[in-house]
Amino acid sequence: MVEKLPPEFIKELEHVSRLHEQAVCDHEKCREFSENLSNLLVRLEDLKYYRAADRLMSILINCSPKEASHCEKASLVGEMMKEITKEVRNAAGK
């Protein structure tokens, strides 16, 4: 279970999750997703939300944007994003 995150992090995580849904067949969106998730990870670590940051790191480990080929782990990463987004909402009582 992840920590209770401030609302701005929840909104950003939801945005990144939606971005991943768009990124499945779009390399530029895929790269944008990876960069945004990385930036969110760094900010969570800086604010000592280590459990949430660890979960994002697990997602990034499985994310490797490639040009001219379909992402082999798109389904896995998508499910991981849905799961953490749901957990973050539940922790916040939403």
N, C-alpha and C positions, 0 to 999 in steps of 0.2 A: 504494500500500500504506500502511496506517495503522501507527502506532506500536504497540508492545506496551503495552496498558493494564492497570492494576491490576484484579484480579478484581472489585472492587465496581463498577467502571465497566462491565465486561462484563455482569454481572448486571443492572445498570440498563438497559443498552442492549437486552438480551434482553427485559426487562419492557416497555420502550417499544415494541419490535417487536410483542410480543403484543398490546399495547394498540391498536396500529394495526389489527391484524386484527379486533378487536372494534369499531373506530371506523367502519368503512366505512358502516354504516347508522345510526349513532347519533351525533348532533351533539354531545352532551355528552362522549362518549368521544373524539370527534374533537378537541374543544377541549382535553381533558385530555392527549391524545397530544401536541398541539402545545406545550402549556405544559411538559410533562415533557421533551420533546426540547429545548426552548429552555433550560431549566434545566441540562440535561446539557451542552449546548453551552457555556454560560457557565463551568461548572466545568472543562470540558476546556481552555478557553482560559486560565483562571486558573492551571492547572497546566502550561501550555505544551505541551499535546498538540495542536499546531496542525493537523496533517494530518487527524486524526480530527475536530477541530472544523470544519474546512473542509468535510468530507464531510457533517456534520450540517447545516451552513448550506445546502448544496446541496439537501438534503432539505426543509428548512424553506421555502426559496424556492418550492418546488413545492406546499407545503401551505397551503391557505387555507380553514379551516373556514367553512362556510356553513349557515345555518339553512334548513330546508325544501327542500333540494335535494341531490342526490347529488353526491359529490365527483368532479369530472371527472378528477382525476389520482390517484385511489386506487390504481390498478394500478401506476402509475409509482412512487409513493412507497413502496408495499409492496415492490416489487422492489428499490428502493434500500435500504430497511431490511434486507431479507434479505441483500443483497450486503455491506453494511458489517458486519452482525452476523457473517457468515461470515468476513470478512477479520480482524475483531478476534479471533475464536476461533482462527483459524489462526496469527495473530501470537503469541498466547498459548500456542500448542502444544496446544490442546484439540481 
